[in-house]
Amino acid sequence: ALLSDVGAIERNSQHLARLVDDVLDLSQAEAGRTTLSKEWTALGEIVEAAVTAVGVLYESKGLYLRAEVAPDLPPLYCDPGRVRQVIVNLLSNAGRFTEQGGVRVQARLEKDSVVVAVADSGPGISAEDQEKVFEAFRQIEDPAHRGKGGSGLGLTISKRFVEMHGGRMWLESREGAGS
């Protein structure tokens, strides 16, 4: 019993540490104090690192996780740590809310932009709730999303990091048809 108590304490402390990190990230970004450490980077390597980071979650739930990186992607001038953080967050969210099937992450060229898309076979998000997903501390009240954990800050922070790189982030979803 002592070992399980210690395990619970460790999990709770890790959750609190992540929450504090998220709050600090958001505060710094909103205050304009977040700096990016940009370098020329292969996006495929960032996607691969993100997929590896969330692999245990997907394995534990019996979900597939497929990465499709176009071979013709140019090197990106970005902060690889922040871009990885965004992709890990999107993959973590998708994995938490998907109960069967799985998730596909794609990196591809579209005209003069690089697009990273994370698509899941989860419950989808209502049109009403889609407007709220990027708000700080906001979590969807829908029964299909309840009890899945998270701080309600991940998407807010991710969107900010994407915008700091000159990009944009958006959501496309239909209830019952994934996001």
N, C-alpha and C positions, 0 to 999 in steps of 0.2 A: 504494500500500500504506500510505503514511503517513496518508492521509486516512481510510482504513478503521480504522487503529489509533486515530486520534484519536476517531473516531466510537464505537468500542468503549469507549474510556476514558470518554468523556462519558456513554454509556449506563450503564456500571458506577457512575460517580460519582453519577448521578441515582438509581439504585437504592439505593445506600448512604445517600444523603441522605433518601430516602423511608423507609428502614428506621429511621434515627435519629429522624426525625419521629414515626413510629409508636410507637417505644419511649417517646419523651418524652410523647406524647399519652396512652398507656396508663398510664405512671407517674404522671402528674399526675392522671388520672381516678381511679386507685386510691387515691391519697393524698388525694383530695377537694379538690384544688387547681385543678381545671378550672373556669373560670367561663364562664357562657353570656352572650352579649350579645344579649338578647332584644329583639325589636321586632315590631310587627305586620307580617306579610308575606303576600304572595300565594304559596301553595304552587305554583301553576302556573308562576310565574317561576323558582322553585327547580328544579323538575323540568326545565324548558326549559334552564336553565343546565347542569344535570348531563348531559342528553342531548347538548348541544353539546360538553361537555368530553370525552366518550367516543366521539364520532362517528367519529374517525379509526380507532379500533380496529375498529369494526363495518364501516366501508367497506373496510378492508384485508382483512377476512375474508369479505366478501361476505354479511354477515348483515343482516337487517332489525332496526330498532330503532324500536318504536312507542310513542308516549306518548299516554295517554288520561287527560285531566284533566277531571273532572266540572265542569260550569259553575257548579254551586251551592255550591262550596266557600267556606266563610267564611274571612276572614283568620285566620292563625295567629299566636299570640304565641310566637315561637321564636327561636332563634339561626340565622339563615338560612345562615351559613357552615357550621355543624356539620351541619345537616340536609342541605345540599348535599353535604357530605363523605360522609355516610352513603349517599345515593342514588348518588353517583359510585362509591363502593366496591362497592355491590351490582351496579350496571351493569357495572363493570369485571370483577368476578368472573364474572358471567353471560356476558359477552363472551369472556373467556379460555377458559372451559370449554365453550362452545357451538361446534360445528364446522359445523353446517348449520342452516338455519332462522333463528332469531333470538330476540329478547327483547321483551317488552311490559312497560312500566311504567305502572301505573294509580294514580291518586289519586282517592279517592271517599269519600263519607260513608257510614258504616254506623252506624245509630242515633245515638249522641252522640259518635262518634269519627270521626277522619279516618284512613283506611287508605291506606298507600302499599304497593303490591305490585309486586314484580319477578318476572316469570315467564319462564323460558327453555325452549328445546327441547333442552337439553344432555343429558348422560348420566345425570343424576339422582344421588342419593346414597343409599347403603345405609342401612337403619335403624340399623345399628351405628355408622356414621360420622356420622350426623345428630347424635348425642349429643355429638360431639367438635368440631363446626364452630365453636362459640363459645369454645373454649378457646384461650388465648394460645399462640402459636407452633405451633399444631397444624395440620398439613396432612394431607389424606387420602392414604393410601398406595395407593389403588386405581389400577391401571394407566391408567384413563381420565382420571385427574386428575394423573398424574405429569408433571413438567416444565413446568408451566404458570406457574411463577413466583409471586411474592407472598411476604410475610413471615410469614404465619400470624397476623397481628395485626389485619387489617382488620375482620373480623367481630366480634372481641372489643371493639375500640374503638367500632365502630358501635353495638353493642348497649348499651354503656355510655352513649353520647351519647343514644340513644333513651330509655333509662331516666332519664337526668338531666332529660329533658323530661316525665317522667311517663308515658311510653309503654312499650310492650313490643315485642319483636322475636322472631320465631320463624321456623322453617323447615318447609315442607311439600315432600316430594319422594318420588319412586318411581324406583328404578333403571330406566334406559332410557326414562323418561317426563318428564324435566326436573325443575326445582326451582322 
